Amino acid sequence: MLGSRLNRRTVVKGTAAAGVAASIGSVKTSAQDKVQVRLGTWAAEAEASELQTVIDAVNAEAEDFEIVSEPQPADYYTKLQTTIAGNTAPDLFWLSQEFVAQYAGLGAIADITEALDASDAPAADLDDYFPAVLRTSMYEDKVYGLPWIAQPVMLYYNPALLEAAGVEEPGDDFDWDAFKAACEAITDAENEVWGTSFNSWPPIHMFMWQAGGETITDDLSECPIDTPEAIAGADYYASIIYKPEFAVPEATIGEQGFGEMMKAGKVGFFYGGATDDLDVAYKKDPANAEIKMARVPKGPESRQTFAWTASTVVNAKSENVDIAAKALIALTEGVHHWKIVAPRKSLATVETISEVVPDKAESAEIIVSALEEMRGFNVIPQQPDWDQLFSEEFQIPIFYGEATAEELAPEIRPELEDLLP
């Protein structure tokens, strides 16, 4: 997933208009009396620079805090865990959705439910968030962070390759069968052209959901990966990944790159995040192939799509949790006018996407059409262990034809359920 380009004017306008400093009973102080709030992120150089512009706008409005950015793009989680253990972690930090429940369960991050209830800032209005995205920031019905992005998986496609293969561009009736048939028609391995490319991305879970199955139930009580629906989704994925008649072989991906092959015009269809630059790269460099965007193909039961999301959370051991929570709310408002797609219904619009990232204007309507069908994972405190078991004992063996989903699912399900809360 690639970050979106910053529109400074939009960020400044968004933070100022929101009155970002007027929340949780702020106290007026002089500039030198502002509480320093440290922010830890995995932002690399370019993204960190854009984020700093957001932070500068937030700090200019704040009366009692000043956010200080501390990006750690290398070994982010290792360093974060070390600082938490040593009680030197930043006051605020980013967590991808699969880690929020774990850190909350360990008491490492603060419950900010009351702080949000007490705030009248727009970013604190939980009713404005897409419920399926907000859930990734919650643990035991309490809110432990605010999501700052919701990236639904979209289908990118190369219209020239489709036309050459006699395949129509994907529309509302484009489903699994049509997708697989199109991939076969496009594939010409001798000339290094393939229908699609999978490498554990997109998540196999998404296909299990689209078939009507589930990996972890909403109430976190079961892992029904052995239902006929879940197995059907897993089987469909396994029938495509690394199969040379449909998809790029694993070795070729390693040699030529995953998304790079799509940009080079060697892949017909690619599942990518809404903010990826695949559909705009050709405008900046004619060496890249022209690529368009569509919704993902519809499965037997739905067109449900995975949404990558991350949250900013408050260190439970921050010296001033209340001020840190206030800074979090203000920062979130600013980020929501920078990153697309903002996880709030009022901002997830064609107009906002086009204004924040003008290069995405042509794709904005398609992105918005997918938002009601996006969801994150159902996450548990033991999620890293669950993910490792699911991958090593279920996902990888079926990818390489070592066993079928039907054979493995009943065996692995009880082990997965042993990790549930």
Stockholm file with secondary structure:
# STOCKHOLM 1.0

chainA/1-421         MLGSRLNRRTVVKGTAAAGVAASIGSVKTSAQDKVQVRLGTWAAEAEASELQTVIDAVNAEAEDFEIVSEPQPADYYTKLQTTIAGNTAPDLFWLSQEFVAQYAGLGAIADITEALDASDAPAADLDDYFPAVLRTSMYEDKVYGLPWIAQPVMLYYNPALLEAAGVEEPGDDFDWDAFKAACEAITDAENEVWGTSFNSWPPIHMFMWQAGGETITDDLSECPIDTPEAIAGADYYASIIYKPEFAVPEATIGEQGFGEMMKAGKVGFFYGGATDDLDVAYKKDPANAEIKMARVPKGPESRQTFAWTASTVVNAKSENVDIAAKALIALTEGVHHWKIVAPRKSLATVETISEVVPDKAESAEIIVSALEEMRGFNVIPQQPDWDQLFSEEFQIPIFYGEATAEELAPEIRPELEDLLP
#=GR chainA/1-421 SS CCCCCCCHHHHHHHHHHHTTTCCSSCCCCCGGGCEEEEEEECCCHHHHHHHHHHHHHHHHHCSSEEEEEEECCSSHHHHHHHHHHTTCCCSEEEEEHHHHHHHHHTTCBCCCHHHHHHCCSGGGCGGGBCHHHHGGGEETTEECEEEEEEEEEEEEECHHHHHHTTCCCCCTTCBHHHHHHHHHHHCBGGGTBBSBCCSSCSCHHHHHHHTTCCSSCTTSSCCCTTSHHHHHHHHHHHTTTTCTTTBCCHHHHHHHCHHHHHHTTCBSEEEEETTCSTTTHHHHCTTSCCCEEECCCBCSSCCCEEEEEEEEEEBTTCTTHHHHHHHHHHHHHHHTTTSSSCSBTTTCSHHHHHHHCGGGHHHHHHHHHHGGGEECCCCCTTHHHHHHHHIIIIIHHHHTTSSCHHHHHHHHHHHHHTTCC
#=GC SS_cons         CCCCCCCHHHHHHHHHHHTTTCCSSCCCCCGGGCEEEEEEECCCHHHHHHHHHHHHHHHHHCSSEEEEEEECCSSHHHHHHHHHHTTCCCSEEEEEHHHHHHHHHTTCBCCCHHHHHHCCSGGGCGGGBCHHHHGGGEETTEECEEEEEEEEEEEEECHHHHHHTTCCCCCTTCBHHHHHHHHHHHCBGGGTBBSBCCSSCSCHHHHHHHTTCCSSCTTSSCCCTTSHHHHHHHHHHHTTTTCTTTBCCHHHHHHHCHHHHHHTTCBSEEEEETTCSTTTHHHHCTTSCCCEEECCCBCSSCCCEEEEEEEEEEBTTCTTHHHHHHHHHHHHHHHTTTSSSCSBTTTCSHHHHHHHCGGGHHHHHHHHHHGGGEECCCCCTTHHHHHHHHIIIIIHHHHTTSSCHHHHHHHHHHHHHTTCC
//
